[in-house]
Amino acid sequence: MAFQVGSQVRPELLDYSGYAQGMTNAANITAASLAELGNIAGSAIAKSQENKENKAMDESFLGLIQNNPNIASAMGLDEDASSEDLLTGIKGIRKSLGNDTMKSIYTATFASLLEAGATDIDPAKITKFQKFIDENPNYRRDTETGQIFRKVPGPFFNDEPVDITDPTLAQVEGSEEYFKIGNPLGL
């Protein structure tokens, strides 16, 4: 039926179902896209945290091995290898055994060195150093990785990692021991 000029249109007779379906589908697509974006961002953050923990664990092992070369040979690594080569070997071992097993090995190895008196590291000094960091407003310690950061003023999280070369930390009792074993995990 054709419309005549001057006739009135009755809106209740118009069929909007195609338009409504299109809008519903567009809303569903937008919702699914936002959900996927959230999943991608969440997994990227989790992966970043995992990489950070892995790096800290590898560096902890490197510190332990460099100060106790017999551990390198016990793990099948060349004790005379460069730091880079040792890190590569440590990463390979960690990937083979898994993170939890690697943490257990680190803790057991460190504990056995302390019990055997094979190291000059005093756990009480490490605890004092950790207490200094935890109570000092200019520094923070990542409790999962052991990494020490200097707090940088500003609106963003611009904290910078520090080591024994930091002039303030170098004077704190226990800092040498703390960094010697490579940011202890679980101590």
Beta strands, then each sheet from edge to edge (+ up, - down):
strand 1: 139-141
strand 2: 148-150
strand 3: 160-162
sheet 1: 1+ 2- 3+
end
